[in-house]
């Protein structure tokens, strides 16, 4: 939990997990083609053998890594605010990076305001 303008906020870990692991829901695959060429009797290269190797799986690990690193940066930025502002954080004294992290995560539903209804 962290406090901004005397409002308490928490992180929705399930939504963060789903955001960072989006490619688990997508189908993906890689195809590797290896050709061996040798010169023929006429001196021109020709394909002697060709091997196609296809790996099917879910997702794109590179996209997951980018999403993970971005969310990690946002979380670290937000958690660092308590140290810098001794818990007296307001939207006015936030840096641009803190505002970006806070507003992005709030709009995406990755953080939410804690009120009497959510307790």
C-alpha positions in Angstrom: 0.0 0.0 0.0 1.1 3.5 -0.7 -0.5 6.9 -0.1 -1.0 9.8 -2.6 -2.9 12.9 -1.5 -4.0 11.1 1.6 -5.7 8.3 -0.4 -4.4 4.8 0.0 -3.6 2.6 -3.1 -2.7 -1.0 -3.5 -1.5 -3.1 -6.4 -3.7 -5.8 -8.0 -1.2 -8.6 -8.3 -3.4 -10.8 -10.5 -3.8 -8.0 -13.1 -0.1 -7.3 -13.0 0.6 -11.0 -13.6 -1.8 -11.2 -16.4 -0.4 -8.0 -18.0 3.2 -9.3 -17.8 2.3 -12.8 -19.1 0.0 -11.9 -22.0 1.8 -14.1 -24.5 0.8 -17.2 -22.6 -2.6 -16.8 -24.3 -1.2 -16.4 -27.8 0.0 -19.0 -30.1 3.4 -18.6 -31.6 6.2 -20.5 -33.2 9.6 -20.3 -34.9 10.7 -21.9 -38.1 14.4 -22.6 -38.7 15.5 -23.4 -42.3 18.9 -24.8 -43.0 20.1 -25.2 -46.5 23.4 -26.7 -47.7 24.6 -25.5 -51.0 27.5 -26.8 -53.1 28.7 -25.9 -56.5 27.4 -28.1 -59.3 29.1 -29.3 -62.5 28.4 -26.0 -64.1 30.0 -24.0 -61.2 26.8 -22.6 -59.9 25.7 -23.2 -56.3 22.7 -25.5 -55.9 20.8 -26.7 -52.9 22.1 -30.1 -51.8 20.0 -30.5 -48.7 17.3 -28.6 -46.9 16.1 -29.0 -43.3 13.1 -27.3 -41.9 12.7 -27.3 -38.1 9.5 -25.9 -36.7 9.0 -25.2 -33.0 5.4 -24.4 -31.9 4.7 -23.0 -28.5 2.8 -20.3 -26.8 3.7 -16.7 -26.8 6.5 -14.4 -27.4 9.0 -14.3 -24.5 10.5 -11.0 -25.8 7.2 -9.2 -25.4 6.7 -10.7 -22.0 10.2 -9.4 -21.0 9.4 -5.9 -22.2 6.1 -5.8 -20.3 7.8 -7.2 -17.2 10.6 -4.7 -17.3 8.2 -1.8 -17.8 5.9 -2.7 -14.9 8.9 -3.4 -12.7 10.2 0.1 -13.4 6.8 1.6 -12.6 6.5 -0.4 -9.4 10.1 0.5 -8.2 9.3 4.2 -9.0 6.1 4.1 -6.9 7.7 2.2 -4.0 10.6 4.6 -4.0 8.3 7.5 -3.3 7.8 6.6 0.4 11.5 6.9 0.9 11.9 10.2 -0.8 8.8 11.9 0.6 8.5 10.2 4.0 4.9 9.2 3.2 3.7 12.7 2.4 3.3 12.3 -1.3 1.0 14.5 -3.3 0.3 14.7 -7.0 1.9 18.2 -7.0 5.3 17.1 -5.6 5.5 14.0 -7.8 8.2 13.9 -10.5 7.2 13.3 -14.1 8.3 9.7 -13.8 6.3 9.1 -10.7 3.2 10.7 -12.3 3.7 8.6 -15.4 4.0 5.4 -13.4 1.1 6.2 -11.1 -1.3 7.3 -13.8 -0.4 4.5 -16.2 -0.9 1.8 -13.6 -4.1 3.4 -12.2 -5.6 3.7 -15.7 -4.7 0.1 -16.5 -6.2 -1.1 -13.3 -2.9 -2.4 -12.0 -3.3 -0.3 -8.9 -6.5 0.7 -7.2 -7.7 3.0 -4.5 -8.4 1.4 -1.2 -11.6 2.7 0.4 -14.1 1.4 2.9 -15.8 -0.8 0.2 -12.5 -2.6 -0.8 -11.5 -3.4 2.8 
